[in-house]
Amino acid sequence: MAEKILSYFEYRAEVELEMAQRATHPAALRAHCVLADLYLDRVYGSAPDGDTAEADTLSSAPDAPAVPAPSRR
């Protein structure tokens, strides 16, 4: 993929992760994590084992609402 497009997807992933950290509703947190994960998949490719470490980290943060990590489809 062109470098400009990859940079855009990486930027969008960062924005989604920032929004996830500020989310106050569990559904919003989950949605932002899912979107960030999808953007990162576009940049780096899908993890072969379905790793969702980033979403797990956000979900287990002390001040974050408890929500399950997003599932891969």
PEDAWO-V303520 format. One record per backbone hydrogen bond with DSSP energy under -1.0 kcal/mol. CO is the residue of the C=O (numbers start at 1). NH is the residue of the N-H. E is the energy in kcal/mol with one decimal. If there is no record, write none. Layout:
CO_NH_E + CO_NH_E
This chain:
2_6_-2.2 + 3_7_-2.4 + 4_8_-1.8 + 5_9_-2.3 + 6_10_-2.3 + 7_11_-2.4 + 8_12_-2.7 + 9_13_-2.1 + 10_14_-2.1 + 11_15_-2.3 + 12_16_-2.5 + 13_17_-2.3 + 14_18_-2.2 + 15_19_-2.5 + 16_20_-2.3 + 17_21_-1.9 + 18_22_-1.1 + 25_29_-2.4 + 26_30_-2.4 + 27_31_-2.4 + 28_32_-2.5 + 29_33_-2.1 + 30_34_-2.6 + 31_35_-2.5 + 32_36_-2.5 + 33_37_-2.5 + 34_38_-2.3 + 35_39_-2.5 + 36_40_-2.6 + 37_41_-2.0 + 38_42_-1.5 + 39_43_-1.4 + 40_44_-3.3 + 41_45_-1.9 + 47_50_-1.6 + 52_56_-2.5 + 53_57_-2.5 + 54_58_-2.2 + 55_59_-2.6 + 56_60_-1.6 + 58_61_-1.1 + 61_64_-1.5
